Structures are given as structure tokens and as C-alpha cells.
């Protein structure tokens, strides 16, 4: 079979500014998003940090390292020293031993180290997308040149039953991505590159039919354009200033990775809702949902309320039920669906406002529905 040739095109004229700014890149919360509007606030890769990111619809970017007993856990470094109260290499601790360590970097209430499986289980119920890095790299002391490391990570992914549509597998090492494709055909794959304009990796991502090239920032509009011509999305890392975020948007990147997801959203003109509440309760054979949204400050109710709600009902070990509804002009909604049979187990219900051009998405749940109707105040 002949080798495919990467299409190389140099842009003679940049697209008009209005067109370049038209699309809003999806935001990935790097290691959970430890920074909020320029201030470090949350522990790196802690579960509560990820839940905060999920509340505004951000993609959950996470690193997978292996314990001594082969369990993938959410931590970036090969050692525990930088981010936790413990010292030593992750691979020298069993999962049980890691229970005594706490994440205390860069800020916030110290948090437990979580397993990759637990994060994926949460994301499956919440409907969040996870960008999972198989952190098996030659520069780390735990590097494994065989497929064993990546296979252990993929064991946890497959056991979680998270849908492929909610998952990206990323790595600096193509062999790790190849294992992911073998174990979970059709999963989105992202090749990371420490060089911003790494032409060899752009060619490699194309040749191997990966879905995404994820270069270190900065990248040029020309580079993004050539990647797009060859069917690759572009997700640069790590963009932590408003100027970089706006430049990436102008270059037409598809998504971006940042430590400060709310700051990145603000740089693109998006604001979080001030409040969002979805009350779900059982009423006979119906499950009723009542939603109230209070939009961002400075954004009119008419602008805030544009968009749809996505309700997801997840049963233990079963497929997800989804339903969409619209908010009314008062930023409210009330709707019912058929109750899931109690014999199938308690459902986990999440309700997501999918956002609009001015308002970030916002999630309530996953949570169990109330067994009786609450008393609503007028």
C-alpha cells in the first residue's frame, strides 16, 4: 500500500478576523484545572477538582501512573514529592499505601489520590469527556518499553464502561496510542508533542490515523490549517494567559488545554452561571425534573436562557437514557419522563445546561432522584 503524503500548504493570507473568532474552542481542565481566574485554588488531579471542572462542562484532562500493584492512579509525576505529602516513586507504593498520602499542591484542601477507574466512573455518570494521558514516557524511571503499561491503563478504561464518545486517549509515545486503538477500536487518539511546530509528529499523527495532534503552545494558524487539511484536530497545551487563549482561538485550534479553565472561558467572552439547580423527584410512574438557571452577571435573561438541557439517567451496569429539553424565557423548565423500574437499581441523574455564546455549560448531578415531591416556594 503506498505511503500517504501529508498535504503541505502555506497560507498566503490569513482568514478575516471575524471568521477566525467565530468558533469557540472546547476547554480542557489541565490536571483538573487547579487555577481559577489566575489564582491557584485546588489540589492537582483531586476528585473534587475534577468535579468543579465538570460543573462547567470542561473536558477532564488526567494523567495515569501505575502503582506497585499495577493500579492506574491520577498523578502526573513519576514521584509523589512535588504534589503530595509523601515522597518516593509512585511505582514503589501499593494502592493501599497511597491511601495515606494527600495531594497538597498547589492549593486547596488536601485531597486523596484517586484511581483512574474512579474518575472514569464519575465521568460516565456525569456525561463528562475525559482526556486521559497514558503517562508511560522514556524520561520517567517507570518507563516500560513493552505494551504492559498501556494495557494496564486500558484495563481500567474498559472496566469502567465509559463510552468511547466520552474519551480521548493521549500520549507522547505512539506505542501507547497503538495499544489503545487495539484494545478500544474507534476511541479518539491524541499525539502529544513537546515541540510546538513538530513537523515529524504532524506527519506521524497523519500516517497512523490518529485523530488529534496536541502540540506545546504556541502554534501558528498555518500549522493548524495544514493539520485540518489532513483530518487532524489541534489541541495545544498549556495556555494560561488571556492573550494566548485569544491567539489560539484566532488560529482556529479546535480545543485547548489550560490550568485555568474559567480564565480561558472569560478570555473568549464566556461567563459561568451564577446559580443552577435541577430538582429531580419521583411522582408515581414519572420522574419529574424542575430546573432553574440564574445567568451570568451582565448577561440578560434572554441571552442566558438560550440553549438546551440534557438530562442523563444512568442505571447500574446498563445503558444511559438521555432526553433534551429547552429552557423557557424565565430560565426555567419542568418536564417528566417515565420512571425507571425500581428492580433495575437506583438511577444516577445529571442535568446539563449545554451553554450558549455567552454562558458556559453548567451541570447539576449526578445524584439520586428524591423519592417524593419537595415543597417548592413560589
HUQUIZI-V930303 format. One record per pair of residues at least 6 apart in sequence whose C-alpha atoms are under 7 Angstrom apart, sorted by the first residue. I is the first residue (numbers start at 1). J is the second residue. Records with the same first field share a line. If there is no record, write none. Layout:
I = J, J
This chain:
4 = 207
6 = 203, 206, 230
7 = 226, 229, 230
8 = 226
9 = 226
10 = 222
11 = 222
20 = 250, 251, 252
21 = 249, 250
24 = 249
25 = 249, 253, 254, 255, 256
26 = 254, 255, 256
27 = 58, 59, 255, 256, 257, 261
28 = 58, 59, 60, 61, 256, 257, 258, 261
29 = 53, 58, 59, 60, 61, 257, 258, 259, 261
30 = 61, 257, 258, 259
31 = 44, 45, 61, 62
32 = 44, 45, 49, 50, 53, 60, 61, 62
33 = 49, 53, 258, 259, 260, 261
34 = 40, 41, 42, 43, 44, 49, 259, 260
35 = 41, 42, 259, 260
36 = 260, 262, 263
37 = 260, 262, 263
38 = 260, 263
40 = 106, 107
41 = 107, 108
42 = 49, 106, 107, 108
43 = 49, 103, 104, 105, 106, 107, 108, 110, 111
44 = 103, 105, 106
45 = 62, 74, 75
46 = 111, 112, 113, 114
47 = 114
50 = 60
53 = 60
54 = 128
55 = 362, 363, 364
56 = 360, 361, 362, 363
57 = 128, 361, 362, 363
59 = 128, 129, 130, 131
60 = 129, 130, 131
61 = 130, 131, 132
62 = 74, 131, 132, 133
63 = 74, 75, 76, 132, 133, 134, 135
64 = 72, 73, 74, 75, 116, 133, 134, 135
65 = 72, 73, 74, 75, 135
66 = 72, 73, 90, 91
67 = 90, 91, 92, 93, 94, 95
68 = 91, 92, 93, 94
69 = 94, 95
70 = 152
71 = 95
72 = 115, 116, 153
73 = 114, 115, 116
74 = 113, 114, 115, 116
78 = 89, 90, 140, 142
79 = 87, 88, 89, 90
80 = 86, 87, 88, 89, 90
81 = 87, 88
83 = 103, 104, 105
84 = 101, 102, 103, 104, 105
85 = 101, 102, 103, 104
86 = 101
91 = 142
99 = 112
101 = 112
102 = 110, 111, 112, 113
103 = 110, 111, 112, 113
104 = 110, 111
116 = 156
117 = 156, 157, 160
120 = 160, 162
121 = 160
123 = 129
124 = 162
125 = 314, 348, 366
126 = 350, 365, 366
128 = 166
129 = 166, 167
130 = 166, 167, 168
131 = 167, 168, 169, 170
132 = 168, 169, 170
133 = 169, 170, 171
134 = 150, 153, 170, 171, 176
135 = 171
136 = 143, 144, 149
137 = 143, 173
147 = 179
150 = 176, 179
151 = 179
154 = 180
164 = 187
167 = 187, 188
168 = 187, 188, 189, 190
169 = 177, 188, 189, 190
170 = 177, 189, 190, 191, 192
171 = 177, 190, 191, 192
172 = 191, 192, 193
174 = 191
177 = 189
181 = 187
188 = 211
189 = 210, 211, 212
190 = 210, 211, 212, 213, 214
191 = 205, 212, 213, 214
192 = 213, 214, 215
193 = 201, 214, 215, 216
194 = 215, 216
195 = 215, 216
196 = 215, 216, 217, 218, 219
197 = 219
202 = 213
205 = 213
206 = 230
211 = 232, 233
212 = 232, 233, 234
213 = 232, 233, 234, 235
214 = 234, 235, 236, 237
215 = 235, 236, 237
216 = 236, 237, 238
217 = 236, 237, 238, 239
220 = 251
221 = 251, 252
224 = 234, 251, 252, 253
227 = 233
233 = 254
234 = 253, 254, 255
235 = 253, 254, 255, 256, 257
236 = 256, 257
237 = 256, 257, 258
238 = 257, 258
239 = 245, 257, 258
240 = 258, 259, 260
242 = 264, 267
245 = 264, 267
246 = 267, 268
265 = 271
269 = 358
270 = 357, 358, 359, 360
271 = 296, 358, 359, 360
272 = 296, 359, 360
273 = 294, 295, 296, 359, 360
274 = 294, 295, 296
275 = 293, 294
276 = 292, 293, 294
277 = 291, 292, 293, 364
278 = 289, 290, 291, 292, 351, 364
279 = 289, 290, 291
280 = 287, 288, 289, 290, 369, 370
281 = 287, 288, 289, 369, 370, 371, 372, 373
282 = 288, 369, 370, 371, 372, 373
283 = 372, 373
285 = 338, 339
286 = 336, 337, 338, 339
287 = 336, 337, 338, 339
288 = 335, 336, 337
289 = 334, 335, 336
290 = 333, 334, 335
291 = 332, 333, 334
292 = 331, 332, 333
293 = 331, 332
295 = 301, 304
296 = 359
301 = 331
302 = 329
304 = 358, 359
305 = 327, 329, 331
306 = 356
307 = 326, 327, 354, 355, 356
308 = 324, 325, 326, 327, 353, 354
309 = 324, 325, 326, 351, 352, 353, 354
310 = 322, 323, 324, 325, 351, 352, 353
311 = 322, 323, 324, 350, 351, 352
312 = 320, 321, 322, 323, 349, 350, 351
313 = 320, 321, 322, 347, 348, 349, 350
314 = 320, 321, 347, 348, 349
315 = 345, 346, 347, 348
316 = 345
327 = 333
346 = 368
347 = 368
348 = 366, 367, 368
349 = 365, 366, 367, 368, 369
350 = 364, 365, 366, 367
351 = 363, 364, 365
352 = 361, 362, 363, 364
353 = 361, 362, 363
354 = 361, 362
355 = 361
